[in-house]
Amino acid sequence: MPLQVSDYSWQQTKTAVFLSLPLKGVCVRDTDVFCTENYLKVNFPPFLFEAFLYAPIDDENSKAKIGNDTIVFTLYKKEAAMWETLSVTGVDKEMMQRIREKSILQAQERAKAATEAKAAAKREDQKYALSVMMKIEEEERKKIEDMKENERIKATKELEAWKEYQRKAEEQKKIQREEKLCQKEKHIKEERKKLKSKNLTRNSASRNLAAKGRNSENIFTEKLKEDSIPAPRSVGTIKINFTPRVFPTALRESQVAEEEEWLHKQAEARRAMNTDIPEFCDLKEEEKNPEWLKDKGNKLFATENYLAAINAYNLAIRLNNKIPLLYLNRAACHLKLKNLHKAIEDSSKAYRIMKRHLRLIHPTKLYKLMLRRFGM
């Protein structure tokens, strides 16, 4: 049972009470102070000090200073008046218990209110920080949009300037072509005038020679005919280049049947590709080849990147859905990812294609082929 401390001293004014309590050699860390408006308790084992105050105090502004083995309390009164005693007299145990419980409840409510106020303040701070961050992000987004808009306007101006330059260049070329045509027309007119003048001189000369006899006339007319006949064309050679074979092998090593079959299959594969789909417009030429995509998927499968391999096989199947090996490879990827239903579906599809286009394969052989393919 703790020992009650009675050797304390206190003084007062109309607004404050000054209480000095000795610690009796107890460590400061072991001292516990509890104070409300009507109750003051100091617990420093094995000693205990309790005071049921004469009048209410302002416990929020009151102070306690610990040092030199003494606790000094400065208790501010709620009403300015002089107390007769520090503690209320004539208090029985039940009243003391009620005062203690009431004080504890007040302390709990105050602590709860303080916690709620702290949580509300924290929420307000978070809300304010969020609003500030949103404002900053909005400013950054607006800044980026303004930069994009400025770049778009700049690019549009440059494009318009380039179009204007092209239009002026086309007009200049058109003017030059028209000038050249005019010059050609003038040259043609001059040539025609010269030809007319020559024809007039020839006609006059033929009329003058008509009087000299038929023989002379025949000689000159034959000469004119010879002059009007064009000269024979010059002799030349024409070089013909033949298209080389796709498989330039020697005749003794030629495999014409196999080569023709391979070319036929390649042509069918190109015809079966759906390259008119808008998504395939941005693909490279090698990316539109199912065989290239199959090899790419095989490499990804070897590196255990099964999802990327499935994407490669999906694109190859969209380009050409007649190759059973694509379905088998995709089934292997699904098997590695534990997608058993999809693996069975792709295996069945491969079996139907092989059965329809190549030859009937016994299910047992296909099952062994699948096991070998999947490494099981």
Secondary structure, DSSP 8 states (H G I E B T S, - for coil): --EE----EEEE-SSEEEEEEE-TT--GGG-EEEE-SSEEEEEETTEEEEEEBSS-B-TTT-EEEEETTEEEEEEEBSS----S-SB-SS--HHHHHHHHHHHHHHHHHHHHHHHHHHHHHHHHHHHHHHHHHHHHHHHHHHHHHHHHHHHHHHHHHHHHHHHHHHHHHHHHHHHHHHHHHHHHHHHHHHHHHHHHHHHHHHHHHHHHHHTT-HHHHHHHHHHHHHHHS----------------SS---GGG--HHHHHHHHHHHHHHHHH--TTSGGGGGS-TGGG-HHHHHHHHHHHHHTT-HHHHHHHHHHHHHH-TT-HHHHHHHHHHHHHTT-HHHHHHHHHHHHHHHHHHT----HHHHHHHHHHHHT-
